[in-house]
């Protein structure tokens, strides 16, 4: 099964739902950044939330998520867009701990419990929306739930999970977001709350082979679910050698000349995907001519 996301409605349109499988996305991030187990879980949860939040956008809109806790991971950054593309990294990928008291990867300890979660939406025409909330858990699912309720004023439930093998490879990853729309009845809210208390963690559902549609089935039980859209999602970076060439051009001739004279070459590194681009002396000289 490849990674994909579904958008749906339930309770006569009063609950908006997203569910996604992100095993391949998180595996790609783990491979590119060589994340250890607890770091993989934290980054994977962030990527999973990010790709679902991106699916809430339209057209060329995009967003950036920054999680800054006081734990050893350092900041986590995630970019996503309305096309199902997501990329991200964690500042310190080599972080791992023993399992917590519940036998799970100790994401809270890695992320930290003091800090902030910031979401910046680029909705075009130089128009940006920025919302920031304090971290309330460090487990991230609860933090994104708090973000929606506080910053966007949308009562929500966010579930994100990652299972990691002993060799650091990714076993399963995915998540869901449920959002209550205006006019929903109290009985429906109560039914949803009771259902959320009884279902297994979303990563366990994916490990069992459940599709995003079947995950929604677990969430809503006997309540009819109206699937609106099914879209592929993937780890996709926007970096390229051409983009870095333009960045070097922007440095000006003095800086480019210094690169040529001091090192004879230059290497550009993309933090989001860990790709490296080498610029030879000849390429730098050509850029220097273009910069004049």
Backbone bond lengths (Angstrom), bond angles and torsions (degrees), N, CA, C in turn:
res aa  C-N    CA-C-N  psi(-1)  N-CA   C-N-CA  omega(-1)  CA-C   N-CA-C  phi
1 X - - - 1.456 - - 1.529 109.77 -
2 X 1.317 117.03 127.87 1.456 121.23 175.71 1.525 110.27 -84.26
3 X 1.327 115.50 162.48 1.466 120.23 177.72 1.529 110.32 -67.05
4 X 1.314 116.37 136.40 1.465 120.67 171.53 1.515 109.68 -160.15
5 X 1.340 114.40 165.36 1.459 122.36 -175.70 1.524 109.34 -125.91
6 X 1.329 116.03 145.42 1.461 120.46 174.17 1.524 109.42 -121.79
7 X 1.338 114.47 143.32 1.461 122.18 173.25 1.517 107.25 -110.93
8 X 1.332 117.24 139.09 1.458 119.78 -175.28 1.524 111.24 -151.22
9 X 1.313 115.20 166.87 1.456 123.65 173.34 1.526 108.77 -127.67
10 X 1.328 115.65 150.30 1.462 121.43 175.31 1.529 108.74 -145.55
11 X 1.330 116.34 172.96 1.466 121.72 -178.46 1.535 111.10 51.55
12 X 1.341 114.65 52.18 1.473 121.31 177.03 1.528 112.65 56.63
13 X 1.328 115.55 38.14 1.455 120.45 177.34 1.510 115.09 83.77
14 X 1.332 117.42 3.85 1.461 120.43 -177.58 1.537 113.54 -89.51
15 X 1.335 116.69 -6.20 1.469 120.86 173.86 1.523 107.70 -127.36
16 X 1.309 115.71 121.84 1.466 121.97 175.87 1.523 107.54 -97.02
17 X 1.334 116.80 133.76 1.458 119.81 -173.08 1.525 111.83 -133.00
18 X 1.317 114.41 144.04 1.465 122.52 173.94 1.528 107.25 -131.10
19 X 1.311 116.46 139.59 1.466 120.49 173.85 1.521 107.53 -141.36
20 X 1.341 116.87 144.58 1.458 119.55 -172.78 1.519 111.40 -149.11
21 X 1.301 115.29 146.14 1.464 122.21 168.23 1.518 106.89 -102.99
22 X 1.332 118.06 127.34 1.470 121.52 -176.96 1.530 112.09 -127.96
23 X 1.316 117.51 22.78 1.468 120.47 -177.17 1.527 111.47 -57.32
24 X 1.337 117.01 -44.09 1.472 120.08 -179.11 1.531 111.43 -69.62
25 X 1.340 116.95 -39.12 1.463 121.04 178.63 1.522 110.49 -59.97
26 X 1.322 116.19 -49.31 1.463 120.33 -177.51 1.529 110.55 -68.61
27 X 1.331 117.18 -35.13 1.469 120.77 176.75 1.527 110.27 -62.56
28 X 1.336 116.61 -41.75 1.462 120.51 179.09 1.532 110.67 -65.22
29 X 1.328 116.53 -41.74 1.465 119.92 178.03 1.527 110.43 -64.27
30 X 1.328 116.78 -41.56 1.463 120.32 179.91 1.524 110.84 -63.00
31 X 1.327 116.24 -42.26 1.466 120.78 179.73 1.522 111.12 -64.77
32 X 1.325 116.57 -45.44 1.461 120.39 -176.39 1.527 112.65 -68.20
33 X 1.321 116.49 -37.22 1.467 119.83 -173.75 1.527 113.26 -104.17
34 X 1.340 116.89 -2.92 1.467 120.85 -179.60 1.529 111.38 53.15
35 X 1.332 116.25 45.67 1.463 120.43 -179.43 1.527 110.99 -73.14
36 X 1.316 115.71 141.15 1.457 121.14 171.98 1.521 109.28 -81.58
37 X 1.310 117.81 173.95 1.461 123.00 -163.62 1.537 113.89 -56.94
38 X 1.320 118.00 -51.97 1.468 119.39 -177.42 1.522 110.85 -69.49
39 X 1.332 117.17 -36.89 1.460 120.64 175.85 1.527 110.46 -64.02
40 X 1.329 117.18 -38.56 1.466 120.99 177.73 1.521 111.00 -62.16
41 X 1.320 116.02 -40.91 1.462 119.80 -179.69 1.526 110.85 -64.55
42 X 1.334 117.08 -43.48 1.464 120.70 -179.39 1.528 111.28 -67.28
43 X 1.323 116.78 -47.54 1.462 120.16 179.24 1.524 110.32 -65.17
44 X 1.335 116.72 -41.18 1.460 120.41 -179.73 1.514 112.78 -63.36
45 X 1.323 117.32 -40.97 1.467 120.11 177.02 1.528 110.18 -63.54
46 X 1.321 116.65 -40.04 1.464 120.92 -179.56 1.523 111.11 -67.11
47 X 1.335 117.73 -42.66 1.463 121.63 177.31 1.527 111.02 -63.04
48 X 1.334 116.20 -39.40 1.463 120.96 -179.14 1.523 110.72 -65.08
49 X 1.329 116.44 -46.17 1.470 119.66 176.50 1.524 109.93 -63.48
50 X 1.327 116.28 -40.37 1.454 120.64 -177.77 1.513 113.50 -63.02
51 X 1.333 117.41 -42.62 1.462 119.32 -177.83 1.531 110.68 -69.61
52 X 1.336 117.74 -31.95 1.470 119.85 175.88 1.522 111.14 -71.20
53 X 1.324 116.87 -39.93 1.468 120.04 177.89 1.529 110.84 -66.76
54 X 1.333 116.69 -34.62 1.452 119.95 175.35 1.518 111.70 -63.23
55 X 1.327 116.07 -35.69 1.464 120.68 -179.99 1.524 112.33 -67.75
56 X 1.327 117.01 -13.18 1.468 120.67 176.04 1.528 111.85 -82.29
57 X 1.331 116.48 -10.73 1.456 121.27 -178.44 1.521 110.94 -86.43
58 X 1.327 115.53 178.82 1.457 121.02 -179.47 1.527 110.28 -132.33
59 X 1.333 115.76 152.91 1.460 121.54 172.40 1.509 114.51 53.51
60 X 1.332 115.29 -122.67 1.468 121.59 -177.54 1.531 112.38 -94.68
61 X 1.314 117.66 9.86 1.466 120.40 179.88 1.530 110.78 -65.53
62 X 1.318 115.75 151.49 1.472 120.57 179.54 1.518 108.95 -150.52
63 X 1.316 115.26 167.04 1.466 118.91 179.97 1.514 111.17 -144.46
64 X 1.323 114.56 159.61 1.462 122.78 176.05 1.520 108.47 -126.45
65 X 1.322 115.75 133.52 1.465 122.51 176.54 1.525 107.97 -112.89
66 X 1.325 116.07 131.50 1.467 120.59 176.07 1.520 108.84 -127.13
67 X 1.322 115.27 121.26 1.467 121.69 178.85 1.522 107.45 -111.30
68 X 1.310 115.91 115.53 1.460 121.17 -178.05 1.523 109.47 -120.34
69 X 1.323 115.86 97.03 1.450 120.82 177.34 1.515 111.17 -105.38
70 X 1.322 116.00 176.34 1.461 120.31 -179.86 1.520 112.48 -96.08
71 X 1.335 116.73 15.77 1.459 120.94 178.03 1.515 112.09 -87.32
72 X 1.327 117.76 175.74 1.469 122.27 -174.44 1.522 114.63 -71.01
73 X 1.339 118.89 -13.37 1.461 120.23 179.04 1.518 112.39 -66.01
74 X 1.338 116.96 -30.27 1.456 119.90 -171.45 1.516 110.09 73.95
75 X 1.324 117.50 -172.87 1.468 120.25 -177.64 1.526 113.42 -61.03
76 X 1.332 115.37 144.66 1.459 123.54 171.50 1.523 106.81 -112.87
77 X 1.330 117.37 130.37 1.461 121.67 178.11 1.520 110.23 -120.94
78 X 1.328 115.96 136.07 1.462 122.53 178.71 1.521 109.04 -136.14
79 X 1.322 116.64 133.18 1.463 123.73 172.23 1.521 108.41 -113.66
80 X 1.328 117.70 139.34 1.460 120.48 174.25 1.520 109.73 -147.96
81 X 1.335 115.55 168.48 1.456 119.88 -179.71 1.522 110.50 -144.14
82 X 1.334 115.71 -178.06 1.464 121.34 -175.75 1.523 112.47 -76.78
83 X 1.332 117.54 -5.85 1.468 121.55 -176.84 1.524 112.87 -93.65
84 X 1.329 117.06 4.56 1.460 119.84 -179.30 1.508 113.62 84.88
85 X 1.340 116.94 15.53 1.461 121.31 -179.94 1.528 109.70 -100.57
86 X 1.325 116.20 139.47 1.449 120.84 -178.52 1.520 109.28 -146.24
87 X 1.310 116.21 148.50 1.464 122.28 175.19 1.514 107.48 -146.55
88 X 1.333 117.53 159.27 1.452 118.85 179.30 1.510 112.79 -178.40
89 X 1.323 114.56 167.58 1.463 119.77 178.08 1.521 109.76 -153.56
90 X 1.310 114.87 161.71 1.453 122.58 174.09 1.524 107.21 -116.94
91 X 1.323 117.28 140.19 1.467 121.12 -172.49 1.524 112.58 -61.13
92 X 1.334 116.71 -42.25 1.468 120.87 -179.65 1.527 108.74 -120.59
93 X 1.336 117.94 93.17 1.467 121.40 -173.40 1.525 114.79 -72.97
94 X 1.337 117.31 -20.68 1.467 119.52 -175.79 1.529 110.50 -93.98
95 X 1.330 115.09 67.42 1.466 122.15 177.98 1.521 108.86 -126.73
96 X 1.314 116.00 128.73 1.467 120.82 176.34 1.520 108.90 -154.14
97 X 1.325 115.52 147.44 1.462 121.71 179.41 1.524 109.56 -135.22
98 X 1.307 114.87 167.54 1.455 119.39 170.26 1.532 109.14 -64.87
99 X 1.321 116.34 158.50 1.465 120.69 179.63 1.526 110.50 -60.07
100 X 1.332 115.79 150.36 1.464 119.80 178.42 1.527 111.39 -77.03
101 X 1.320 116.75 -172.96 1.468 121.33 -175.83 1.529 112.45 -62.60
102 X 1.340 116.51 -21.15 1.466 120.90 179.75 1.532 112.10 -94.24
103 X 1.339 116.42 6.39 1.450 120.41 179.61 1.517 114.05 77.72
104 X 1.333 117.42 16.31 1.459 121.73 -177.77 1.523 110.76 -112.19
105 X 1.315 115.94 163.21 1.458 120.49 176.48 1.530 109.66 -59.79
106 X 1.329 116.30 134.64 1.461 121.20 -170.76 1.528 111.15 -85.69
107 X 1.333 115.29 70.77 1.463 121.11 -178.62 1.526 110.83 -64.25
108 X 1.323 116.87 -38.45 1.464 120.52 179.73 1.530 111.12 -56.28
109 X 1.303 117.51 -45.41 1.462 121.31 -179.93 1.524 110.88 -66.11
110 X 1.324 117.57 -36.70 1.465 121.07 -178.44 1.521 111.88 -71.95
111 X 1.339 116.48 -42.50 1.464 120.85 -178.85 1.518 111.18 -77.25
112 X 1.337 116.16 -42.24 1.452 122.05 -173.84 1.513 110.53 100.01
113 X 1.299 116.38 163.42 1.469 120.98 -177.67 1.520 113.10 -112.56
114 X 1.316 116.87 -6.31 1.467 120.80 175.12 1.523 108.25 -114.35
115 X 1.311 115.87 130.91 1.456 119.46 -178.52 1.509 110.48 151.30
116 X 1.328 116.47 -153.89 1.461 119.54 -174.93 1.513 111.98 -145.60
117 X 1.336 114.72 157.63 1.462 124.07 172.11 1.524 106.49 -120.02
118 X 1.322 116.30 120.90 1.463 121.62 -177.80 1.512 110.04 -119.35
119 X 1.328 116.12 135.98 1.464 122.26 175.44 1.520 108.46 -123.10
120 X 1.327 115.75 124.93 1.466 121.60 177.49 1.524 107.63 -117.88
121 X 1.329 116.63 119.78 1.466 121.72 -179.74 1.526 109.54 -105.01
122 X 1.317 115.65 126.73 1.466 122.35 174.17 1.522 106.98 -98.74
123 X 1.323 116.68 102.08 1.462 120.52 -175.53 1.528 111.59 -103.75
124 X 1.342 115.84 22.60 1.455 120.93 173.54 1.513 113.43 88.64
125 X 1.351 114.62 164.82 1.462 122.07 178.09 1.529 112.02 54.66
126 X 1.332 115.27 35.98 1.474 122.29 179.67 1.524 111.84 59.34
127 X 1.309 115.89 26.41 1.465 120.82 -179.43 1.524 108.88 -103.34
128 X 1.323 116.82 120.04 1.454 121.20 -177.38 1.529 110.22 -121.06
129 X 1.324 114.56 142.24 1.460 120.87 171.00 1.516 107.26 -113.45
130 X 1.317 117.16 129.93 1.457 121.00 -179.86 1.519 110.12 -127.58
131 X 1.306 116.18 129.75 1.456 121.11 176.15 1.517 110.38 -132.60
132 X 1.323 116.38 139.87 1.461 120.43 -178.81 1.514 109.94 -137.75
133 X 1.344 115.44 137.15 1.461 121.07 176.92 1.524 108.70 -134.45
134 X 1.323 117.74 154.84 1.462 119.43 174.29 1.521 110.65 -72.21
135 X 1.311 116.15 150.39 1.468 119.79 173.04 1.516 108.70 -65.90
136 X 1.327 116.36 134.44 1.463 120.35 -179.92 1.524 111.91 -111.07
137 X 1.337 116.89 -11.78 1.460 119.55 -175.29 1.522 112.73 -140.57
138 X 1.321 116.28 -47.92 1.457 120.49 -171.68 1.516 112.17 88.45
139 X 1.343 116.60 -10.88 1.464 121.01 176.37 1.526 111.21 -80.98
140 X 1.317 116.46 -13.52 1.464 127.16 173.61 1.522 114.67 83.22
141 X 1.326 119.98 -45.38 1.458 119.46 176.21 1.514 111.08 -58.93
142 X 1.315 116.79 -47.32 1.467 121.80 177.84 1.529 111.32 -65.78
143 X 1.329 116.19 -33.08 1.466 119.97 -179.20 1.523 111.13 -69.19
144 X 1.331 117.10 -41.20 1.460 119.55 176.32 1.529 110.92 -69.04
145 X 1.316 117.40 -35.36 1.468 120.76 175.48 1.528 109.83 -59.65
146 X 1.328 116.25 -44.04 1.471 121.24 179.68 1.525 110.62 -66.41
147 X 1.330 116.29 -37.95 1.468 119.75 178.74 1.531 110.54 -59.26
148 X 1.319 117.10 -49.18 1.473 119.62 -178.02 1.526 111.00 -62.25
149 X 1.320 116.67 -43.25 1.466 119.98 -177.55 1.521 111.74 -67.10
150 X 1.338 116.86 -38.08 1.460 121.36 -173.00 1.520 112.94 -90.41
151 X 1.331 117.21 -49.21 1.451 120.74 -173.18 1.526 112.95 -85.22
152 X 1.328 117.17 -37.10 1.462 120.25 -178.24 1.532 112.84 -105.95
153 X 1.320 116.28 -2.20 1.474 121.57 176.69 1.528 111.97 58.67
154 X 1.339 116.86 37.28 1.459 122.12 178.37 1.527 108.30 -122.12
155 X 1.343 118.75 109.06 1.470 120.04 175.66 1.530 109.79 -58.48
156 X 1.322 116.36 123.34 1.467 120.61 -172.62 1.520 110.97 -141.40
157 X 1.316 114.80 163.92 1.458 121.61 169.85 1.521 106.92 -131.33
158 X 1.334 116.40 123.65 1.463 121.46 -178.01 1.525 108.91 -116.02
159 X 1.315 115.48 125.30 1.460 121.49 175.39 1.513 109.45 -121.18
160 X 1.330 117.85 122.08 1.464 121.99 178.13 1.526 107.96 -134.85
161 X 1.317 116.23 139.42 1.461 118.86 -177.26 1.513 112.93 -150.74
162 X 1.330 115.23 148.92 1.457 122.39 177.87 1.522 108.21 -139.09
163 X 1.313 116.45 130.88 1.460 121.90 172.75 1.521 107.90 -108.80
164 X 1.347 116.43 131.15 1.459 121.28 -175.47 1.523 109.62 -119.46
165 X 1.325 116.31 134.64 1.460 121.49 177.96 1.532 110.57 -74.33
166 X 1.337 117.40 160.47 1.470 120.15 178.89 1.521 114.03 -57.23
167 X 1.347 117.79 -25.84 1.472 120.37 -179.78 1.528 112.42 -89.40
168 X 1.333 117.33 14.03 1.464 125.21 178.64 1.528 114.11 80.77
169 X 1.329 118.62 -7.14 1.462 119.54 176.62 1.527 109.76 -72.98
170 X 1.327 116.21 161.09 1.464 121.48 -174.15 1.527 110.10 -93.68
171 X 1.323 115.89 124.78 1.458 121.84 178.75 1.520 111.61 -84.93
172 X 1.321 117.13 -45.72 1.466 120.83 -177.75 1.520 109.65 -161.79
173 X 1.326 116.01 147.63 1.463 120.50 176.96 1.523 109.50 -155.93
174 X 1.317 114.95 148.35 1.461 119.55 178.14 1.518 110.69 172.04
175 X 1.329 115.32 -172.50 1.455 117.73 -179.06 1.505 113.11 -176.96
176 X 1.331 114.70 -179.10 1.461 121.67 177.47 1.518 109.47 -148.54
177 X 1.315 115.71 155.29 1.457 122.98 169.87 1.518 107.53 -133.72
178 X 1.317 116.75 127.00 1.455 123.02 174.64 1.519 108.17 -114.73
179 X 1.315 117.43 132.42 1.460 121.35 -178.05 1.523 110.61 -129.78
180 X 1.336 115.49 131.50 1.459 121.32 -179.15 1.521 110.02 -87.50
181 X 1.322 115.80 128.24 1.454 121.75 179.85 1.535 110.69 -94.01
182 X 1.320 117.75 158.28 1.467 120.40 178.53 1.528 111.67 -56.49
183 X 1.326 115.87 142.32 1.464 121.30 177.07 1.509 114.98 92.37
184 X 1.341 118.09 -2.47 1.449 119.82 -179.91 1.528 110.12 -66.51
185 X 1.317 116.78 141.64 1.454 121.56 -177.87 1.530 111.00 -81.27
186 X 1.326 115.82 151.94 1.462 121.55 -179.37 1.526 111.46 -59.77
187 X 1.314 117.12 -34.91 1.471 120.61 -179.10 1.528 110.68 -63.54
188 X 1.331 116.08 -37.96 1.457 120.00 179.15 1.527 110.55 -68.48
189 X 1.333 116.54 -39.38 1.466 120.29 178.18 1.522 110.49 -62.92
190 X 1.313 116.41 -44.54 1.467 120.89 178.86 1.522 111.11 -61.11
191 X 1.320 116.04 -42.47 1.464 120.44 179.85 1.526 110.72 -62.80
192 X 1.336 117.32 -41.16 1.453 121.29 178.53 1.528 110.96 -65.72
193 X 1.317 116.88 -43.07 1.462 120.28 -179.34 1.517 111.36 -62.10
194 X 1.321 116.94 -42.38 1.468 120.42 179.34 1.522 110.95 -65.63
195 X 1.319 116.00 -38.22 1.460 120.24 -179.21 1.533 110.62 -66.05
196 X 1.325 116.49 -41.68 1.462 120.74 -178.99 1.525 112.04 -64.54
197 X 1.321 117.39 -26.88 1.465 120.92 179.77 1.522 112.44 -72.24
198 X 1.330 116.61 -22.52 1.466 119.64 -170.04 1.522 114.50 -104.69
199 X 1.336 118.69 -20.25 1.458 118.66 -175.07 1.527 110.66 -78.82
200 X 1.341 117.98 152.51 1.465 121.60 177.43 1.532 110.86 -68.66
201 X 1.336 117.95 164.71 1.468 120.61 175.03 1.528 110.52 -55.72
202 X 1.321 116.78 146.28 1.458 120.31 -174.62 1.527 112.14 -61.38
203 X 1.332 118.19 -33.63 1.468 119.99 178.66 1.528 111.28 -63.74
204 X 1.331 116.68 -34.28 1.464 120.60 177.23 1.524 110.90 -67.01
205 X 1.330 116.06 -37.32 1.463 119.97 178.74 1.528 110.16 -64.76
206 X 1.321 117.14 -40.20 1.464 120.92 179.33 1.516 110.36 -69.82
207 X 1.332 116.60 -38.98 1.459 120.70 178.07 1.531 110.55 -58.89
208 X 1.320 116.13 -33.80 1.473 120.84 177.81 1.521 112.61 -75.87
209 X 1.334 116.66 -6.09 1.454 119.95 178.14 1.510 115.04 94.79
210 X 1.329 117.85 10.71 1.457 119.89 179.79 1.529 110.72 -68.86
211 X 1.311 115.88 138.84 1.461 121.34 175.64 1.527 109.24 -79.72
212 X 1.332 118.03 166.02 1.464 119.17 173.96 1.532 112.73 -54.71
213 X 1.341 117.07 -38.58 1.468 119.44 177.69 1.523 111.34 -62.39
214 X 1.317 115.83 -41.05 1.472 119.86 -179.81 1.522 111.48 -70.50
215 X 1.343 116.73 -30.41 1.467 119.72 174.87 1.524 109.65 -63.36
216 X 1.336 116.33 -43.22 1.463 119.48 176.05 1.528 110.65 -61.92
217 X 1.318 116.18 -35.63 1.461 119.71 176.61 1.520 111.76 -61.62
218 X 1.334 116.39 -39.23 1.465 120.56 176.45 1.531 110.42 -65.71
219 X 1.331 116.00 -39.18 1.464 120.10 -177.38 1.529 112.32 -68.99
220 X 1.323 116.71 -38.29 1.461 119.86 -173.36 1.530 114.12 -101.63
221 X 1.320 117.36 -9.56 1.466 119.08 177.60 1.520 111.97 62.24
222 X 1.340 115.86 -125.76 1.466 119.81 -177.65 1.532 112.73 -85.69
223 X 1.312 117.67 3.70 1.462 121.12 178.80 1.534 110.01 -76.29
224 X 1.344 119.00 129.54 1.468 120.91 179.63 1.528 111.77 -60.21
225 X 1.326 115.51 139.41 1.465 121.87 179.49 1.526 108.55 -119.05
226 X 1.321 116.35 128.23 1.464 122.38 179.88 1.528 108.75 -101.41
227 X 1.332 116.79 103.95 1.462 121.17 179.54 1.523 109.16 -75.48
228 X 1.330 116.80 121.64 1.458 121.86 -177.06 1.521 112.79 -93.91
229 X 1.308 116.13 -36.57 1.468 119.70 -173.36 1.511 110.59 -158.58
230 X 1.321 114.86 148.36 1.455 123.26 176.07 1.521 106.48 -127.62
231 X 1.333 118.39 120.70 1.468 120.18 -176.24 1.531 111.74 -134.71
232 X 1.347 117.50 138.78 1.466 120.20 175.72 1.522 110.43 -69.34
233 X 1.311 116.43 149.48 1.459 121.82 176.99 1.527 108.33 -132.06
234 X 1.338 116.57 151.78 1.459 119.12 -177.33 1.522 111.44 -159.18
235 X 1.329 115.21 159.74 1.462 121.95 171.09 1.520 106.58 -77.13
236 X 1.317 116.82 119.05 1.458 121.09 -176.81 1.516 109.49 -143.40
237 X 1.324 116.17 120.79 1.469 119.55 177.84 1.523 109.73 -98.22
238 X 1.311 116.16 151.90 1.465 121.83 -179.32 1.523 112.29 -99.07
239 X 1.321 117.56 4.21 1.460 119.60 -177.93 1.533 110.16 -74.26
240 X 1.325 115.75 157.84 1.459 122.40 176.16 1.520 108.13 -162.86
241 X 1.317 116.33 163.52 1.466 119.45 177.87 1.519 110.39 -64.71
242 X 1.335 116.65 -34.22 1.467 120.32 178.69 1.527 111.29 -63.13
243 X 1.349 116.73 -41.56 1.464 119.95 178.35 1.525 111.20 -61.86
244 X 1.337 116.00 -42.63 1.467 118.71 179.15 1.525 110.88 -69.77
245 X 1.344 116.62 -31.82 1.470 119.25 175.38 1.520 110.51 -60.38
246 X 1.320 115.67 -44.20 1.465 120.04 178.84 1.528 111.53 -63.75
247 X 1.347 115.19 -36.18 1.469 119.01 178.16 1.530 110.74 -66.07
248 X 1.331 116.49 -40.45 1.470 120.23 178.21 1.524 110.37 -65.90
249 X 1.336 116.99 -40.60 1.463 120.64 176.44 1.523 111.21 -56.23
250 X 1.329 115.41 -38.48 1.458 120.41 -178.48 1.517 113.50 -68.11
251 X 1.340 117.59 -15.66 1.464 120.79 179.53 1.530 111.69 -72.63
252 X 1.338 116.21 -26.37 1.461 119.43 -179.10 1.515 112.93 94.28
253 X 1.329 115.15 164.77 1.466 120.27 -172.85 1.534 113.42 -66.63
254 X 1.310 117.83 -35.08 1.471 119.68 -178.23 1.523 110.89 -62.08
255 X 1.341 116.24 -44.30 1.462 120.39 -179.03 1.524 111.01 -69.17
256 X 1.331 117.17 -41.07 1.468 120.58 -179.64 1.532 109.88 -66.20
257 X 1.323 116.79 -40.26 1.471 120.71 177.49 1.524 110.56 -60.81
258 X 1.324 116.55 -40.12 1.469 120.42 178.16 1.523 111.10 -62.73
259 X 1.329 116.86 -40.40 1.477 120.21 177.22 1.528 110.45 -59.73
260 X 1.337 115.83 -44.59 1.459 120.35 -177.62 1.522 110.75 -64.95
261 X 1.328 116.61 -45.52 1.470 120.74 -174.76 1.522 112.51 -74.51
262 X 1.341 117.44 -35.64 1.468 120.13 -174.79 1.525 113.19 -86.49
263 X 1.353 117.26 -40.58 1.470 120.06 -174.79 1.530 113.46 -118.35
264 X 1.312 116.97 -21.93 1.458 119.21 -178.41 1.515 113.61 74.28
265 X 1.325 117.07 1.67 1.461 122.58 178.51 1.523 108.26 -168.16
266 X 1.327 116.17 176.11 1.463 120.74 176.49 1.518 108.99 -148.01
267 X 1.312 115.11 146.84 1.467 120.23 177.14 1.517 109.09 -123.43
268 X 1.323 116.66 126.54 1.464 122.25 176.97 1.515 109.12 -103.86
269 X 1.322 115.73 141.54 1.465 121.15 -175.34 1.524 109.48 -127.87
270 X 1.335 117.13 126.76 1.460 121.74 176.79 1.526 109.00 -92.32
271 X 1.320 116.97 118.77 1.458 120.80 -179.27 1.533 111.72 -66.43
272 X 1.333 117.29 -32.09 1.454 120.41 -173.85 1.530 113.18 -70.24
273 X 1.344 117.15 -36.14 1.473 118.56 -177.25 1.526 113.37 -123.09
274 X 1.328 116.33 -2.76 1.464 122.69 177.42 1.527 112.92 69.97
275 X 1.335 117.42 15.00 1.458 121.01 177.90 1.526 109.18 -76.43
276 X 1.325 115.78 144.38 1.464 121.30 178.43 1.528 109.53 -118.41
277 X 1.330 116.31 140.69 1.460 122.48 -179.96 1.526 109.18 -124.46
278 X 1.331 116.65 122.35 1.460 121.45 -179.12 1.519 109.97 -96.57
279 X 1.327 116.19 131.34 1.457 122.76 174.81 1.530 108.08 -111.07
280 X 1.318 116.32 117.22 1.461 121.00 -179.83 1.537 110.34 -74.05
281 X 1.334 114.76 170.59 1.461 119.99 177.88 1.527 110.76 -58.34
282 X 1.343 115.90 -41.10 1.460 120.51 -178.97 1.536 110.56 -65.27
283 X 1.316 117.08 -40.37 1.463 120.36 179.24 1.531 110.72 -66.67
284 X 1.326 116.62 -39.49 1.464 119.77 177.67 1.536 111.39 -65.66
285 X 1.327 116.03 -38.81 1.463 119.38 178.71 1.527 111.16 -63.61
286 X 1.342 116.01 -38.36 1.465 119.97 177.33 1.537 110.29 -66.02
287 X 1.324 116.70 -41.87 1.459 120.03 176.34 1.516 111.94 -63.07
288 X 1.322 115.20 -36.38 1.471 120.10 179.11 1.528 110.27 -64.66
289 X 1.319 116.18 -39.81 1.476 119.78 178.17 1.536 109.99 -65.03
290 X 1.325 116.78 -39.63 1.454 120.99 -179.56 1.536 111.16 -69.65
291 X 1.327 116.59 -28.59 1.473 120.72 -177.06 1.526 112.24 -76.56
292 X 1.346 117.16 -18.49 1.471 120.40 -175.27 1.525 110.90 -77.15
